[in-house]
């Protein structure tokens, strides 16, 4: 998994991964994207926020929030997710 470093964490230390929720690709788009990072997860909740939908997705690395336009949202339980290195930052806890 690749990410920009906010401050360089030491090996073995806990870190927090911050990803711009609107930059996470979900579903078939994530599978076909040439993204730097890919992972799978399960949709835990869906919240409507105007024209956007906010999905909380449980993954092996923790819970991620994904924001999509309501017309493109996929609510399938199992999802593929992807994002690029420039869309996230890694911070030591």
N, C-alpha and C positions, 0 to 999 in steps of 0.2 A: 504494500500500500504506500503510495507516494503522496507527499503533502509539503507545502511550504512550511518552514520552521519559523515560528514567531520568536522564540528564544530556544536555543538548542538544549533539549533535555538530555540528561545523562542516561546511558544505557541501563536498563532495569528499573528506571523511575516511572511512576504513573504519569500519564499524559491525558489531555483532553483534545479531542478532534472536533474542530468547528468547521461546518460545511454550510455554504450559502444554500438554504433550503430550496430556492427557486432554480438552482443550478443542478440539482440531482435529477437524473433521468430515471424513469420508472417503467417497468414492464418491457414490452417489445423494443421500445426506443433504447432502453438501457442495454439490451442484449446485442443490438446491432451497432451501437455507438462505438467509435474508436476512442474510448475513454481510458484515462490512466488507472482508474480504480473501479473495480466491480465487486459486487457482493450480493447475497440474496437475503431476503427477510420476509416477515409476515406482517400484513397490515393489522395494527392493533386498534386504531381508531381513525375516524374521518370527521373533520370539522369544516363546515361551510363558512367561508369568510368573504361575503359578497360574491364576486365573480371567481374567486379562488377557492380551492379546496386544500386543506391542510391535512396531510396523512401522517400519522405516527406509525413508524415501521420498526419492528423489533428485529435486530440483526445479531450475528455472533459477536460484534464489537460493541453492542449497546443499542439504545433507542435512537432513531434518526427521525427528524421532521422533514417532510417533503411538501413543497407547495407547487400546485399545478392549476392551470385554468380548468374550470369545472367541465368544459366541453371535451377535454383530453384526458380526464382522470380515469384511471383503471382501479377498481376496488377489489380485484382478485386477492384472495388471501395470501398466496405465495407470490412474491415479486422479485425481479432482478432490479438492482440499483447500480448506477454508475455516475461518476463525476471526474473532473479533471483536477490535476495538481493545483492549478491556479484558483480553484474554487473552494479551497479548504486551507486551514492553517492548524498546525500542531503546537499546543502549548503545554508546558510542564504543569502538573497539579501543584 
